[in-house]
């Protein structure tokens, strides 16, 4: 357990931030899974409609530091590639 007042406050802040960041991550994972499952079920049009929302979430997560910029870019690229590949 932290002893000093500043360490106690830092612990409280870290816990609050951790919970906040988990919410962001959960939303991101949920959307990515939805797109992948839609592609598996050959519902390409629905997956395409969901892509902008996924892009927005990934960009937001990269902006606030949940994931790195290149990680977001890679995820967007791979999802787009997956949807386009199934379309053809």
Secondary structure, DSSP 8 states (H G I E B T S, - for coil): ---SHHHHHHHHHHHHHHHHHHHHHHHHHHHHHHHHHHHHTT-HHHHHHHHHHHHHHHHHHHHHTSS-HHHHHHHHHHHHHHHHHHH-
